[in-house]
């Protein structure tokens, strides 16, 4: 799961560049937290904006894509949400929520076979996941 929290890291030759990378990670986390606050208030447009800022700062963090996918789903933008959910699991194949969101997007877009594969993958990772079990039935 540690890979999910990592950002793009270019091997830095100097310490200031390493500090910049750490600062980028902190700033991205702040954007994510702001996105979470807007999501909780059901202000999905603002949540989307903050998750996008987090992705811009750290484009290799699976959870940022997963959060933005959830927001896009709430906005009814399932094709875009599917892209973000798929990106989240490309970055971290063990990201269960990414597989669940991918499955829900496939269902909303009318692709039951792909949805089944996503939910089955989620169950492979977490065999007790009630949401994946329910979706498969």
C-alpha positions as CSV (number, residue, x, y, z in Angstrom):
1,X,0.0,0.0,0.0
2,X,3.0,2.3,0.4
3,X,3.2,2.6,-3.3
4,X,-0.2,4.2,-3.4
5,X,1.0,7.1,-1.2
6,X,4.1,7.9,-3.3
7,X,4.4,10.7,-5.7
8,X,6.4,11.0,-8.9
9,X,10.0,11.1,-7.7
10,X,12.8,12.3,-9.9
11,X,16.1,11.3,-8.5
12,X,17.3,14.6,-7.1
13,X,21.0,15.4,-6.9
14,X,20.6,18.1,-4.3
15,X,18.8,18.3,-1.0
16,X,16.7,21.4,-1.8
17,X,15.0,19.3,-4.6
18,X,14.2,16.6,-2.1
19,X,12.7,19.2,0.2
20,X,10.6,20.4,-2.8
21,X,9.3,16.8,-3.3
22,X,8.4,16.5,0.3
23,X,6.6,19.9,0.2
24,X,4.7,18.8,-2.9
25,X,3.5,15.7,-1.1
26,X,2.4,17.8,1.9
27,X,0.6,20.2,-0.4
28,X,-1.1,17.4,-2.3
29,X,-2.3,15.9,1.0
30,X,-3.7,19.3,2.0
31,X,-5.6,19.5,-1.3
32,X,-6.9,16.0,-0.8
33,X,-8.1,16.9,2.7
34,X,-9.8,20.0,1.4
35,X,-11.4,17.8,-1.3
36,X,-12.6,15.4,1.4
37,X,-14.2,18.3,3.3
38,X,-16.1,19.5,0.2
39,X,-17.1,15.9,-0.6
40,X,-18.5,15.5,2.9
41,X,-20.5,18.7,2.4
42,X,-21.8,17.3,-1.0
43,X,-20.0,20.2,-2.9
44,X,-18.8,17.8,-5.5
45,X,-17.6,20.4,-8.0
46,X,-15.2,21.9,-5.4
47,X,-14.2,18.5,-4.2
48,X,-13.3,17.6,-7.9
49,X,-11.2,20.8,-8.1
50,X,-9.2,20.0,-5.0
51,X,-8.7,16.3,-5.9
52,X,-7.4,17.5,-9.3
53,X,-5.0,19.9,-7.6
54,X,-3.7,16.9,-5.5
55,X,-3.3,14.9,-8.7
56,X,-1.4,17.7,-10.3
57,X,1.0,17.8,-7.4
58,X,1.4,14.0,-7.1
59,X,0.2,12.2,-10.3
60,X,1.1,8.7,-9.1
61,X,-1.1,8.6,-6.0
62,X,-3.9,6.0,-6.5
63,X,-6.1,7.3,-3.8
64,X,-6.3,10.8,-5.3
65,X,-7.6,9.3,-8.6
66,X,-10.0,7.1,-6.5
67,X,-11.4,10.1,-4.7
68,X,-11.8,12.1,-7.9
69,X,-13.6,9.1,-9.4
70,X,-16.0,9.0,-6.5
71,X,-16.7,12.7,-7.0
72,X,-17.3,12.3,-10.7
73,X,-19.7,9.4,-10.0
74,X,-21.7,11.7,-7.7
75,X,-21.8,14.2,-10.5
76,X,-23.1,11.6,-12.9
77,X,-19.9,11.7,-15.1
78,X,-19.4,8.0,-15.2
79,X,-17.1,7.8,-18.3
80,X,-14.7,10.2,-16.7
81,X,-15.0,8.5,-13.4
82,X,-14.2,5.2,-15.1
83,X,-11.0,6.7,-16.4
84,X,-9.9,7.8,-13.0
85,X,-10.9,4.5,-11.3
86,X,-8.9,2.6,-13.9
87,X,-5.9,4.9,-13.4
88,X,-6.1,4.3,-9.7
89,X,-5.8,0.6,-10.1
90,X,-3.1,0.9,-12.7
91,X,-1.1,2.8,-10.1
92,X,-2.0,0.4,-7.3
93,X,-3.6,-2.9,-8.2
94,X,-4.3,-3.6,-4.6
95,X,-6.5,-0.5,-4.2
96,X,-9.8,-2.2,-3.4
97,X,-11.9,0.9,-3.6
98,X,-10.5,1.6,-7.0
99,X,-11.8,-1.8,-8.3
100,X,-15.2,-1.2,-6.6
101,X,-15.5,2.2,-8.3
102,X,-14.4,0.8,-11.6
103,X,-17.1,-1.8,-11.3
104,X,-19.8,0.7,-10.4
105,X,-18.8,2.8,-13.4
106,X,-19.0,-0.2,-15.7
107,X,-22.4,-1.0,-14.4
108,X,-23.6,2.6,-14.9
109,X,-22.3,2.5,-18.5
110,X,-24.0,-0.8,-19.2
111,X,-21.0,-3.1,-19.2
112,X,-22.0,-5.9,-16.8
113,X,-19.2,-8.3,-17.8
114,X,-16.5,-5.7,-17.0
115,X,-18.2,-4.8,-13.8
116,X,-18.2,-8.4,-12.7
117,X,-14.4,-8.6,-13.4
118,X,-13.8,-5.5,-11.3
119,X,-16.0,-6.8,-8.4
120,X,-14.3,-10.2,-8.6
121,X,-10.9,-8.5,-8.4
122,X,-12.0,-6.6,-5.3
123,X,-13.1,-9.8,-3.7
124,X,-9.7,-11.4,-4.5
125,X,-8.1,-8.6,-2.6
126,X,-10.6,-8.6,0.2
127,X,-12.7,-11.7,0.2
128,X,-15.0,-10.3,3.0
129,X,-15.8,-7.1,1.2
130,X,-19.6,-6.8,1.6
131,X,-19.9,-4.1,-1.2
132,X,-18.2,-6.3,-3.8
133,X,-20.3,-9.4,-2.7
134,X,-23.5,-7.4,-2.9
135,X,-22.7,-6.0,-6.3
136,X,-21.8,-9.5,-7.7
137,X,-25.2,-10.8,-6.6
